Amino acid sequence: MNCVICKHGSTQSGHVTVTLERGSTTLVFKHVPAQVCDNCGEAYVDEETTEQLLAAAEAAVDAGVQVEVREFVAA
């Protein structure tokens, strides 16, 4: 796929770090699978992975987590 941000690069399979913030909660997920632009580094996470990240973030907010770093594990 061509990068929609820089319009010059193409994406390759890789892994990225995703940081999510909501209120007083900050979550960092490492090694999230994504398509990454070889020119600008923009990352594209698929819908299934995004749903898993958001569900984990919602659970963390409900549990009162303030800061947490996690290794991403696909369900």
N, C-alpha and C positions, 0 to 999 in steps of 0.2 A: 504494500500500500504506500502511496506517496504521502508525505507529511503535509497536513493541512496548515501547519503553523509557518514553516519556512518555505514550503513549496519547492524545495530543491532536493531534499533527502528522501530516502525510502526507509521503511521500517524493517527491523530485524527482530527476531525473538530474543528476549533478554530478561533481566530482572532489575527491579527498581525498588527504592525505598519510598513508601507512601506515608505522609504525615496527615492525620485528621485531627481537627480541633472543633470542639463544641463546648461552649460555656467555659467551665474551668477544667475540662478534660482534654488532654493531648495524648494521642496514640501514635506510635511510630511502628509501622509494619515493614520489616526487612525481607528482601528476596521475594518480592511480589512479581509474578510472571506478567510480562507486558510486551507489547511491540514498541521498540525504541527506535527513534529516528537516528540514522547514522550521520546526519549532518548537524542537527541542533540539539539532539538528546531528548526531545519531547517524548513522553511515554503515553501509550494508549493501553488502558486496562480493559479487558473484555467485560461484558455484562455480568457473567456468572461470578467472576472474581470480585467485581465491584459490589455485588449483592452480599458476598461473604464478608468483605471488609466492612460494609455498613452494618451488617447484623452484629459483627463482633464489636464494633464501635458503640452501637446502641446498648448492648449488654454491659459494656464497660461504663458507660454513662449511668445506667441504671444501678450499677454496683458502687458508684461513687468514686471511681478511679480518677486520680488527678493527672498522673503522668505514667505512661507505661510503654515499654519497647517490647515488641513481640516478633518472633519469627513467623512469617506467613506459612500456614499449612493448609493446602487445598482440602476441602471437605469431600 
